[in-house]
Amino acid sequence: MLIFYILYDIIKKKYKGWKTKMKKIMSKLLIPCAIIFLLVCIFIGIFLYKHFSPNNAHADISKNYGLITDEQVAVILNANFEESQGTLIDGDVYLNYKFIHKNLNSRLYWDSNENKLLYTTNKDLIMVSPDSSNYLVNRTNTNFNKKIVVTSGDNCYINVNFIKKFSNFDYKFYKNPSRIVLTTEFKNLDYCSSEKSTQIRVLGGIKSPILKDLNSGESLRLIKKYDNWSKVMSSDGIIGYVKNSALSDVTKKDLKTNFKKEHFTHKLLNSTINMAWHQVTSPAANSKISSVLASTKKVNVISPTWFSLNDNNGNLKSVASIDYVNYCHKQNIQVWALYSNIENKNVDTSYVLTHTSTRHNLVNQIISQAIQYNIDGINLDFESLNGSKVGDSYIQFVRELSLKCKDNHLILSVDNYTPANYTRFYNIKEQANFADYICIMAYDEHTSGSPSAGSTASYSWVNSGIEKTLNDVPSNQVIMGIPFYSRLWFKPLSNVNDSSDTNGYKIKSTLGLVAMSKLVTDTKTTKKWLSDEGQYYIQYKDNENLYKVWIEDNKSISKKLNIVNKKKLAGAAYWKLGFEDQSTWDTIVKTLKLK
């Protein structure tokens, strides 16, 4: 215990000394510590202020819109910033042709081969050359007072005021930076307004730079609303983000447009069209027209295959006959001569159609032949086109041909495949504006290029094709093409594992209705009715092959003709004369109720 008290006394004396020393040390450190604490607080305050306070810096709008030179013009379409830029020339905005064609007016056509801009109205063909203030309306010279078209490398730019003469859009141009705000949407648009002074920022967030300061009550086009921020466009075309708390409720608004849509007229027959294609391969075959027509009933339009594209200059080969036409007219039958592009394999159809000079020569040749032979109409049958090369040029060809047909009181009908993605470039909607009739070749559902054997024109496939057509073409302009033939498919027995399988078959022959009936009789095969296909089916075999046929006959034809009645189509056409059975015409007359 004595030792414990001695140690306690020593520690106590030591502690008192330390305590005194510590007080002296703390008194000296108090001021520096206070300063350090104050600095830490200031640093934290600055950090918090920077973190939570808004960014008041303004963005460079020119840089934000990708504008480098004073001539560049930013393009805003329907409140969306576009990658395509315009150019400023002598105070006017010029827009890129590709942008115009895609977004403002697809009817505008640029021939890059011959540097010609063309536009087709319901009655006029307008043509412009680069760097010119003049343009031709048909053959009349008109002055625009400004350059209409300028080119730069591979790009073509067109004066926006010239485009607006023919197009349904409004625009406003703003400076600093140069930007054009285009509107093609006018109905049911979302608008709001700023309820207090606020800002449009580059991105959603208070740290994003400011694009535009807004006063209370400014009108804004609402592009998209998010949880806390909304993407908007100001009235002068500045696109960015505003806090939702600073915006009013959304209202719907319609904009006014003074554009008057063109009205297209068509030369249509007053009766149901009952049309037959007549394959004529030589002048001598024309002499058989009387016997050919004698086997038909109530045909009121015949289309002989007389004309074909014969060279790259747009000239035609002809096997036409005025006696043929005169005979048909005496029978009260119109002649719509067929013009084709597939007979001469050495002709480059794409070249002819993509060059204005050769395309115009072709149009003039077609009209010249029509006048020479006193025909009533033209049946255009241009097939196997390369859409990526010739799509726009083909449609321009139809437009230009239609104007010439109207001038010469000719009916224009255009043959088309059933609508599909790969045939979309034929653009039947635009065709229907200019052509009088759209003929849908509702056959060749399965061809030699198909992966499997099948029907030439099953009912469900034909009906679907017509319904798709009617999405784009008025019913009174649609003629439904019907096949007078079936295809005989075969497959070696050595390759047949399952007789119900349709893969691996090839076409042996094409059979008209009479030949098809004889085949059924000769093979003593029992026909099976297929309800979805709307036709009979047979299969049989010999020592080498298994054969399959989806049969076209009067029953299947009648079923398809009922689509004409149900959809109130203009009529029907048949490929081809000579393939039908004599009784087929009785079926046609009865089903279509022809008088």
C-alpha positions as CSV (number, residue, x, y, z in Angstrom):
1,M,0.0,0.0,0.0
2,L,2.9,2.3,0.8
3,I,4.3,1.8,-2.7
4,F,0.8,2.7,-4.2
5,Y,0.6,6.0,-2.4
6,I,4.1,7.0,-3.3
7,L,3.3,6.3,-7.1
8,Y,0.0,8.2,-6.9
9,D,1.7,11.2,-5.3
10,I,4.4,11.3,-8.1
11,I,1.7,11.0,-10.9
12,K,-0.4,13.8,-9.3
13,K,2.5,16.1,-9.3
14,K,3.4,15.3,-12.8
15,Y,-0.2,15.7,-14.1
16,K,-0.4,19.2,-12.6
17,G,2.7,20.1,-14.5
18,W,1.3,18.6,-17.7
19,K,-2.0,20.3,-17.3
20,T,-0.3,23.7,-16.9
21,K,1.8,23.0,-19.9
22,M,-1.3,21.9,-22.0
23,K,-3.2,25.1,-21.1
24,K,-0.3,27.1,-22.4
25,I,0.0,25.1,-25.6
26,M,-3.8,25.2,-26.2
27,S,-3.9,29.0,-25.7
28,K,-1.2,29.3,-28.4
29,L,-3.1,26.9,-30.9
30,L,-6.6,28.3,-30.4
31,I,-6.3,31.1,-33.0
32,P,-4.7,28.9,-35.7
33,C,-7.2,26.1,-35.2
34,A,-10.1,28.6,-35.4
35,I,-8.6,29.9,-38.7
36,I,-8.3,26.4,-40.1
37,F,-11.8,25.6,-39.1
38,L,-13.1,28.7,-40.7
39,L,-11.2,27.9,-43.9
40,V,-12.7,24.4,-43.9
41,C,-16.2,25.8,-43.5
42,I,-15.6,28.2,-46.3
43,F,-14.3,25.5,-48.5
44,I,-17.3,23.2,-47.8
45,G,-19.6,26.2,-48.4
46,I,-18.0,26.9,-51.7
47,F,-18.2,23.2,-52.7
48,L,-21.9,23.0,-51.7
49,Y,-22.7,26.3,-53.5
50,K,-21.0,25.1,-56.7
51,H,-22.6,21.7,-56.4
52,F,-26.2,22.9,-55.8
53,S,-26.3,26.3,-57.5
54,P,-27.3,26.6,-61.2
55,N,-24.8,27.2,-64.0
56,N,-25.3,30.8,-65.3
57,A,-22.9,30.4,-68.2
58,H,-24.4,30.7,-71.7
59,A,-23.6,28.1,-74.4
60,D,-22.3,29.0,-77.8
61,I,-25.5,28.2,-79.9
62,S,-23.6,28.3,-83.2
63,K,-21.2,25.6,-81.8
64,N,-24.1,23.7,-80.3
65,Y,-25.8,23.6,-83.8
66,G,-22.6,22.7,-85.6
67,L,-22.3,26.0,-87.4
68,I,-18.7,27.0,-88.4
69,T,-19.2,29.6,-91.2
70,D,-21.6,32.5,-91.6
71,E,-23.1,30.7,-94.7
72,Q,-24.2,27.6,-92.8
73,V,-27.8,27.4,-91.7
74,A,-29.1,25.1,-89.0
75,V,-32.3,23.2,-89.9
76,I,-35.0,22.5,-87.4
77,L,-37.9,20.4,-88.7
78,N,-41.0,19.9,-86.6
79,A,-39.1,20.8,-83.4
80,N,-36.3,18.4,-84.3
81,F,-32.7,19.4,-85.0
82,E,-31.6,17.9,-88.4
83,E,-28.1,16.9,-89.3
84,S,-28.6,18.3,-92.8
85,Q,-27.6,21.9,-93.1
86,G,-28.8,24.7,-95.4
87,T,-26.7,27.4,-96.9
88,L,-27.2,31.2,-97.1
89,I,-26.9,32.8,-100.5
90,D,-27.7,36.5,-101.0
91,G,-29.9,36.5,-98.0
92,D,-32.0,33.4,-99.1
93,V,-31.9,30.0,-97.5
94,Y,-31.1,27.0,-99.8
95,L,-31.8,23.5,-98.6
96,N,-30.2,20.2,-99.6
97,Y,-32.2,18.3,-102.3
98,K,-32.0,15.0,-100.4
99,F,-33.4,16.6,-97.3
100,I,-36.2,18.3,-99.3
101,H,-37.1,15.1,-101.2
102,K,-37.3,13.1,-97.9
103,N,-39.1,15.6,-95.7
104,L,-40.8,18.4,-97.7
105,N,-41.7,17.3,-101.2
106,S,-40.9,13.9,-102.7
107,R,-42.3,15.0,-106.0
108,L,-39.2,17.2,-106.6
109,Y,-36.8,15.3,-108.9
110,W,-33.1,16.0,-109.4
111,D,-31.4,14.5,-112.4
112,S,-27.7,14.3,-111.3
113,N,-26.7,13.0,-114.7
114,E,-27.8,16.0,-116.7
115,N,-28.1,18.5,-113.8
116,K,-31.8,19.2,-114.2
117,L,-34.3,19.9,-111.5
118,L,-37.9,18.9,-112.4
119,Y,-41.2,19.2,-110.7
120,T,-44.5,17.8,-112.0
121,T,-47.8,19.4,-111.1
122,N,-51.2,18.0,-112.1
123,K,-50.9,19.8,-115.4
124,D,-47.3,21.2,-115.9
125,L,-43.7,20.0,-116.1
126,I,-41.3,22.5,-114.5
127,M,-37.6,22.4,-115.3
128,V,-34.7,24.3,-113.8
129,S,-31.0,24.4,-114.6
130,P,-28.4,25.2,-111.9
131,D,-27.4,28.9,-111.3
132,S,-30.3,30.2,-113.3
133,S,-33.1,32.5,-112.1
134,N,-35.3,31.3,-114.9
135,Y,-37.3,28.1,-115.1
136,L,-39.5,26.5,-117.8
137,V,-43.2,25.7,-117.2
138,N,-43.7,23.3,-120.1
139,R,-42.1,25.5,-122.8
140,T,-42.8,28.9,-121.2
141,N,-39.9,30.7,-119.7
142,T,-40.6,32.2,-116.2
143,N,-38.3,34.4,-114.0
144,F,-37.9,33.8,-110.3
145,N,-35.5,36.7,-109.7
146,K,-33.1,34.6,-107.6
147,K,-31.0,31.6,-108.3
148,I,-33.2,28.6,-107.9
149,V,-30.7,25.8,-107.8
150,V,-27.0,25.8,-106.9
151,T,-24.6,22.9,-106.8
152,S,-21.6,22.2,-104.6
153,G,-19.7,19.0,-105.4
154,D,-22.3,16.2,-105.4
155,N,-24.8,18.2,-103.5
156,C,-27.7,20.2,-104.9
157,Y,-29.3,23.1,-103.0
158,I,-32.7,24.6,-103.8
159,N,-34.1,28.0,-102.8
160,V,-36.6,27.4,-100.0
161,N,-39.0,30.0,-101.5
162,F,-39.1,28.1,-104.8
163,I,-39.9,24.9,-103.0
164,K,-42.6,26.5,-101.0
165,K,-44.5,27.4,-104.1
166,F,-45.4,23.7,-104.5
167,S,-45.1,22.3,-100.9
168,N,-47.2,22.2,-97.8
169,F,-44.8,23.6,-95.2
170,D,-44.2,26.9,-93.3
171,Y,-40.9,28.3,-92.3
172,K,-39.2,31.1,-90.3
173,F,-35.6,32.2,-90.6
174,Y,-33.6,33.5,-87.7
175,K,-30.2,35.0,-87.4
176,N,-27.4,34.8,-84.8
177,P,-27.0,32.0,-85.4
178,S,-28.6,31.4,-88.8
179,R,-31.4,28.8,-88.4
180,I,-34.5,27.9,-90.3
181,V,-37.5,26.5,-88.5
182,L,-39.6,24.3,-90.8
183,T,-43.1,23.0,-90.0
184,T,-44.9,20.3,-91.9
185,E,-47.1,19.1,-88.9
186,F,-50.0,21.4,-88.2
187,K,-52.5,19.4,-86.1
188,N,-52.8,18.4,-82.5
189,L,-49.4,19.8,-81.4
190,D,-48.3,20.0,-77.7
191,Y,-47.6,23.5,-76.3
192,C,-46.9,25.0,-72.9
193,S,-45.5,28.2,-71.6
194,S,-42.9,29.4,-69.0
195,E,-44.7,30.3,-65.8
196,K,-41.7,32.4,-64.5
197,S,-38.4,33.6,-65.7
198,T,-36.3,30.6,-66.4
199,Q,-33.8,29.1,-68.9
200,I,-33.6,26.7,-71.8
201,R,-30.5,24.6,-71.1
202,V,-28.5,22.3,-73.4
203,L,-29.3,19.3,-71.3
204,G,-31.7,18.5,-68.4
205,G,-29.9,19.8,-65.2
206,I,-29.0,23.1,-63.6
207,K,-25.3,22.6,-64.4
208,S,-25.9,22.4,-68.1
209,P,-25.1,25.6,-70.0
210,I,-27.9,28.0,-70.9
211,L,-29.1,28.3,-74.5
212,K,-31.8,30.9,-73.9
213,D,-33.2,33.0,-71.1
214,L,-37.0,32.9,-70.9
215,N,-39.4,35.5,-69.6
216,S,-42.6,34.5,-67.9
217,G,-45.4,33.6,-70.3
218,E,-43.2,32.6,-73.3
219,S,-44.8,30.0,-75.6
220,L,-42.9,26.7,-76.0
221,R,-43.4,23.7,-78.2
222,L,-43.3,20.6,-76.0
223,I,-41.2,17.9,-77.6
224,K,-41.0,15.4,-74.7
225,K,-41.7,15.5,-71.0
226,Y,-39.4,13.6,-68.5
227,D,-39.6,13.3,-64.8
228,N,-38.1,16.6,-63.8
229,W,-37.2,18.3,-67.1
230,S,-38.9,18.7,-70.5
231,K,-37.4,19.0,-73.9
232,V,-38.9,22.1,-75.6
233,M,-38.5,24.4,-78.5
234,S,-38.8,28.2,-78.2
235,S,-40.8,30.2,-80.8
236,D,-37.5,31.1,-82.5
237,G,-36.2,27.6,-82.8
238,I,-34.0,27.1,-79.8
239,I,-34.2,23.5,-78.6
240,G,-33.2,22.4,-75.1
241,Y,-34.5,21.5,-71.7
242,V,-36.6,23.4,-69.1
243,K,-37.5,22.4,-65.5
244,N,-41.0,21.0,-65.3
245,S,-41.7,23.2,-62.2
246,A,-41.2,26.3,-64.4
247,L,-43.7,25.2,-67.1
248,S,-47.5,25.5,-67.4
249,D,-49.8,22.6,-68.2
250,V,-49.7,21.2,-71.7
251,T,-52.4,22.3,-74.2
252,K,-53.2,21.1,-77.7
253,K,-52.9,23.5,-80.6
254,D,-53.5,23.5,-84.4
255,L,-51.4,25.7,-86.7
256,K,-52.8,27.3,-89.8
257,T,-51.6,26.6,-93.3
258,N,-52.6,28.3,-96.5
259,F,-51.4,25.6,-98.8
260,K,-54.0,24.3,-101.3
261,K,-53.6,20.7,-102.2
262,E,-53.5,19.8,-105.9
263,H,-56.6,18.1,-107.3
264,F,-55.9,15.3,-109.8
265,T,-58.5,14.3,-112.4
266,H,-58.6,10.9,-114.1
267,K,-60.0,9.6,-117.3
268,L,-62.2,6.7,-116.2
269,L,-64.6,4.4,-118.0
270,N,-68.2,4.5,-116.9
271,S,-68.5,0.7,-116.9
272,T,-66.8,-2.2,-115.3
273,I,-63.5,-2.9,-117.0
274,N,-63.2,-6.4,-118.5
275,M,-59.7,-6.3,-120.0
276,A,-57.6,-8.9,-121.6
277,W,-53.9,-8.9,-122.4
278,H,-53.2,-10.2,-125.9
279,Q,-49.6,-11.4,-126.4
280,V,-48.6,-10.4,-129.9
281,T,-45.0,-11.2,-130.9
282,S,-45.0,-10.4,-134.6
283,P,-46.9,-8.2,-137.0
284,A,-48.5,-11.3,-138.6
285,A,-50.2,-12.2,-135.3
286,N,-52.4,-9.1,-135.5
287,S,-54.4,-10.6,-138.3
288,K,-55.9,-13.1,-135.9
289,I,-57.7,-10.5,-133.8
290,S,-61.1,-11.4,-135.1
291,S,-60.9,-15.0,-134.1
292,V,-59.3,-14.1,-130.8
293,L,-62.1,-11.8,-129.9
294,A,-64.7,-14.2,-131.2
295,S,-63.8,-16.6,-128.3
296,T,-64.4,-13.9,-125.7
297,K,-67.4,-12.3,-124.1
298,K,-68.0,-8.8,-123.0
299,V,-64.4,-7.7,-123.3
300,N,-64.3,-3.9,-123.5
301,V,-60.6,-3.3,-123.3
302,I,-57.8,-5.2,-125.0
303,S,-54.1,-4.7,-124.5
304,P,-51.9,-6.0,-127.2
305,T,-48.2,-6.4,-126.4
306,W,-47.0,-4.2,-129.2
307,F,-44.2,-1.9,-128.0
308,S,-41.0,-2.5,-126.3
309,L,-38.0,-0.4,-125.2
310,N,-35.4,-1.1,-127.9
311,D,-32.2,0.9,-127.1
312,N,-30.6,3.2,-124.5
313,N,-31.8,6.3,-126.3
314,G,-35.5,5.6,-125.4
315,N,-36.5,4.4,-128.9
316,L,-39.2,1.7,-129.3
317,K,-39.7,-1.5,-131.3
318,S,-43.2,-1.9,-132.6
319,V,-45.4,-4.7,-134.0
320,A,-48.5,-2.5,-134.0
321,S,-51.3,-2.6,-136.6
322,I,-53.9,0.1,-137.5
323,D,-56.2,-2.6,-138.9
324,Y,-56.2,-4.3,-135.5
325,V,-57.2,-1.1,-133.8
326,N,-59.9,-0.3,-136.4
327,Y,-61.4,-3.8,-136.0
328,C,-61.5,-3.5,-132.2
329,H,-63.2,-0.1,-132.4
330,K,-65.9,-1.5,-134.7
331,Q,-66.5,-4.0,-131.9
332,N,-66.7,-1.2,-129.3
333,I,-63.5,-2.4,-127.7
334,Q,-60.9,0.1,-126.6
335,V,-57.2,-0.7,-127.3
336,W,-54.7,0.1,-124.5
337,A,-51.4,-0.9,-126.1
338,L,-48.8,-2.4,-123.8
339,Y,-45.4,-0.8,-123.6
340,S,-42.7,-3.1,-122.0
341,N,-39.1,-2.9,-121.1
342,I,-38.2,-6.6,-120.8
343,E,-38.0,-7.9,-124.4
344,N,-34.6,-6.5,-125.3
345,K,-32.1,-7.8,-122.7
346,N,-29.4,-5.4,-124.1
347,V,-31.3,-2.3,-123.1
348,D,-30.4,-0.6,-119.8
349,T,-33.7,0.6,-118.5
350,S,-32.1,2.4,-115.6
351,Y,-29.9,4.4,-117.9
352,V,-32.9,5.5,-120.0
353,L,-35.0,6.5,-117.1
354,T,-32.3,8.3,-115.1
355,H,-31.4,10.6,-117.9
356,T,-33.9,13.3,-118.6
357,S,-33.1,13.5,-122.4
358,T,-33.6,9.8,-123.0
359,R,-36.6,9.6,-120.7
360,H,-38.3,12.5,-122.5
361,N,-37.5,10.8,-125.8
362,L,-39.2,7.6,-124.6
363,V,-42.3,9.5,-123.5
364,N,-42.5,11.3,-126.9
365,Q,-42.0,7.9,-128.7
366,I,-44.8,6.4,-126.7
367,I,-47.2,9.2,-127.4
368,S,-46.2,9.4,-131.1
369,Q,-47.0,5.7,-131.5
370,A,-50.3,6.0,-129.7
371,I,-51.3,8.8,-132.0
372,Q,-50.1,7.1,-135.1
373,Y,-52.2,4.0,-134.4
374,N,-55.2,5.8,-132.9
375,I,-55.1,3.7,-129.7
376,D,-57.3,4.7,-126.8
377,G,-54.8,4.2,-124.0
378,I,-51.4,3.1,-122.8
379,N,-50.7,0.1,-120.6
380,L,-47.2,0.6,-119.1
381,D,-45.5,-2.6,-118.1
382,F,-42.0,-1.9,-116.8
383,E,-40.8,-4.8,-114.7
384,S,-37.7,-6.1,-113.0
385,L,-36.4,-2.6,-112.1
386,N,-33.6,-1.9,-109.7
387,G,-35.2,0.2,-107.0
388,S,-32.0,1.7,-105.6
389,K,-31.0,2.9,-109.1
390,V,-34.2,3.8,-110.7
391,G,-37.0,4.2,-108.2
392,D,-37.4,8.0,-108.2
393,S,-36.8,8.1,-112.0
394,Y,-39.4,5.5,-112.7
395,I,-42.0,7.6,-110.8
396,Q,-40.9,10.7,-112.7
397,F,-41.4,8.8,-115.9
398,V,-45.0,8.0,-115.0
399,R,-45.6,11.6,-114.0
400,E,-44.2,13.0,-117.3
401,L,-46.0,10.3,-119.4
402,S,-49.3,11.1,-117.7
403,L,-49.2,14.8,-118.6
404,K,-48.6,13.9,-122.3
405,C,-51.5,11.3,-122.1
406,K,-53.8,14.0,-120.7
407,D,-52.8,16.4,-123.5
408,N,-53.7,13.7,-126.1
409,H,-56.8,12.3,-124.4
410,L,-55.2,9.0,-123.7
411,I,-55.9,6.7,-120.8
412,L,-52.8,5.7,-118.8
413,S,-52.8,2.4,-116.9
414,V,-49.7,1.1,-115.1
415,D,-49.0,-2.6,-114.3
416,N,-47.8,-3.3,-110.8
417,Y,-46.8,-6.2,-108.7
418,T,-48.8,-6.9,-105.6
419,P,-47.5,-4.6,-102.8
420,A,-44.5,-5.9,-100.9
421,N,-41.5,-4.3,-99.3
422,Y,-39.2,-5.0,-102.3
423,T,-41.7,-3.4,-104.7
424,R,-42.3,-0.3,-102.5
425,F,-40.2,1.9,-104.8
426,Y,-42.9,1.6,-107.5
427,N,-44.9,3.9,-105.2
428,I,-48.4,3.1,-106.3
429,K,-49.8,5.9,-104.2
430,E,-47.9,8.5,-106.3
431,Q,-48.7,6.6,-109.4
432,A,-52.4,6.8,-108.6
433,N,-52.2,10.6,-108.6
434,F,-51.0,10.8,-112.2
435,A,-52.1,7.5,-113.8
436,D,-55.8,6.8,-114.5
437,Y,-55.6,3.1,-113.5
438,I,-53.4,0.9,-111.4
439,C,-53.3,-2.7,-112.6
440,I,-52.3,-5.1,-109.9
441,M,-50.8,-8.3,-111.4
442,A,-52.2,-10.5,-108.7
443,Y,-50.3,-13.6,-109.8
444,D,-46.9,-15.3,-109.6
445,E,-47.2,-15.8,-105.9
446,H,-44.8,-18.6,-106.4
447,T,-42.2,-18.6,-109.2
448,S,-39.1,-20.5,-110.2
449,G,-37.3,-18.3,-107.7
450,S,-39.5,-19.3,-104.8
451,P,-38.0,-21.5,-102.1
452,S,-41.1,-23.8,-102.2
453,A,-43.8,-24.9,-104.6
454,G,-47.2,-23.3,-104.3
455,S,-50.1,-21.5,-105.8
456,T,-49.8,-19.0,-108.7
457,A,-52.5,-16.8,-107.1
458,S,-54.2,-18.1,-103.9
459,Y,-57.3,-16.3,-102.8
460,S,-55.9,-15.2,-99.5
461,W,-52.7,-13.8,-101.1
462,V,-54.7,-12.0,-103.8
463,N,-57.1,-10.6,-101.3
464,S,-54.3,-9.4,-99.1
465,G,-52.6,-7.7,-102.0
466,I,-55.7,-5.9,-103.0
467,E,-56.3,-4.7,-99.5
468,K,-52.8,-3.3,-99.3
469,T,-53.3,-1.6,-102.6
470,L,-56.5,0.1,-101.4
471,N,-54.5,1.7,-98.6
472,D,-52.9,3.8,-101.3
473,V,-55.1,3.8,-104.3
474,P,-58.9,4.6,-104.7
475,S,-60.9,1.5,-105.5
476,N,-62.3,2.9,-108.7
477,Q,-58.7,3.2,-110.1
478,V,-57.7,-0.4,-109.3
479,I,-57.8,-3.2,-111.9
480,M,-57.2,-6.7,-110.6
481,G,-55.1,-8.9,-112.8
482,I,-56.0,-12.6,-112.8
483,P,-54.0,-15.5,-114.3
484,F,-55.5,-17.9,-116.9
485,Y,-52.8,-20.4,-116.0
486,S,-51.4,-22.8,-113.5
487,R,-47.9,-24.1,-112.9
488,L,-46.9,-27.8,-112.8
489,W,-44.2,-28.4,-110.1
490,F,-42.1,-31.6,-110.0
491,K,-39.5,-33.2,-107.8
492,P,-37.5,-36.4,-108.4
493,L,-38.9,-39.3,-106.4
494,S,-35.4,-40.1,-105.2
495,N,-35.5,-36.8,-103.3
496,V,-39.0,-37.1,-101.8
497,N,-39.0,-38.0,-98.1
498,D,-42.4,-36.6,-97.4
499,S,-45.0,-36.1,-100.1
500,S,-46.6,-33.2,-98.2
501,D,-43.4,-31.2,-98.2
502,T,-43.2,-28.4,-100.9
503,N,-39.5,-27.6,-100.7
504,G,-37.1,-28.5,-103.5
505,Y,-39.6,-28.5,-106.4
506,K,-39.1,-27.0,-109.8
507,I,-41.5,-25.7,-112.5
508,K,-42.0,-28.2,-115.3
509,S,-44.5,-26.2,-117.4
510,T,-47.1,-23.5,-117.4
511,L,-50.6,-24.7,-118.3
512,G,-53.6,-22.8,-119.5
513,L,-57.1,-23.7,-118.3
514,V,-57.8,-26.1,-121.1
515,A,-54.4,-27.8,-120.7
516,M,-54.9,-28.0,-117.0
517,S,-58.3,-29.7,-117.3
518,K,-56.8,-32.2,-119.7
519,L,-54.0,-33.0,-117.3
520,V,-56.5,-33.8,-114.5
521,T,-58.4,-36.1,-116.9
522,D,-55.3,-37.8,-118.3
523,T,-53.8,-38.5,-114.8
524,K,-57.2,-39.6,-113.3
525,T,-56.3,-37.6,-110.2
526,T,-58.8,-36.6,-107.6
527,K,-58.9,-32.9,-107.0
528,K,-58.9,-31.6,-103.4
529,W,-60.4,-28.2,-102.6
530,L,-58.2,-25.9,-100.5
531,S,-60.4,-23.3,-98.8
532,D,-57.6,-20.8,-97.9
533,E,-56.2,-21.0,-101.4
534,G,-59.6,-20.9,-103.0
535,Q,-58.7,-23.5,-105.6
536,Y,-58.3,-27.2,-106.2
537,Y,-55.0,-29.0,-105.7
538,I,-53.7,-32.3,-107.1
539,Q,-50.5,-34.3,-106.8
540,Y,-49.5,-37.4,-108.7
541,K,-46.4,-39.3,-109.7
542,D,-44.9,-41.2,-112.6
543,N,-41.9,-43.4,-112.6
544,E,-39.5,-40.5,-112.0
545,N,-41.2,-37.6,-110.3
546,L,-43.8,-36.4,-107.9
547,Y,-46.0,-33.6,-109.3
548,K,-48.0,-30.9,-107.6
549,V,-50.5,-28.4,-109.1
550,W,-52.6,-25.6,-107.5
551,I,-55.3,-25.3,-110.2
552,E,-56.7,-22.2,-111.7
553,D,-60.2,-22.9,-113.1
554,N,-63.5,-21.3,-113.4
555,K,-64.3,-21.8,-109.7
556,S,-61.1,-20.2,-108.5
557,I,-61.4,-17.4,-111.0
558,S,-65.0,-16.7,-109.9
559,K,-63.9,-16.6,-106.3
560,K,-61.2,-14.0,-107.0
561,L,-63.5,-11.9,-109.2
562,N,-65.8,-11.6,-106.2
563,I,-63.1,-9.4,-104.7
564,V,-63.7,-7.0,-107.6
565,N,-67.4,-6.8,-106.6
566,K,-66.8,-6.7,-102.8
567,K,-64.1,-4.0,-103.0
568,K,-65.8,-2.1,-105.8
569,L,-62.8,-2.2,-108.0
570,A,-62.7,-0.7,-111.5
571,G,-62.6,-4.2,-113.0
572,A,-60.4,-7.1,-113.9
573,A,-57.8,-8.0,-116.5
574,Y,-56.5,-11.4,-117.6
575,W,-53.2,-12.8,-118.6
576,K,-53.4,-14.0,-121.2
577,L,-55.9,-14.5,-124.1
578,G,-55.7,-18.1,-125.4
579,F,-55.1,-19.6,-122.0
580,E,-58.8,-19.6,-121.0
581,D,-61.5,-22.2,-121.5
582,Q,-64.5,-21.1,-123.6
583,S,-66.7,-21.4,-120.5
584,T,-64.5,-19.1,-118.6
585,W,-66.1,-16.1,-120.2
586,D,-69.5,-17.2,-119.0
587,T,-68.1,-17.3,-115.5
588,I,-66.6,-13.8,-115.8
589,V,-69.8,-12.3,-117.3
590,K,-71.9,-13.9,-114.6
591,T,-69.6,-13.0,-111.7
592,L,-69.0,-9.4,-112.7
593,K,-72.6,-9.0,-113.8
594,L,-71.5,-7.6,-117.2
595,K,-74.2,-6.3,-119.5
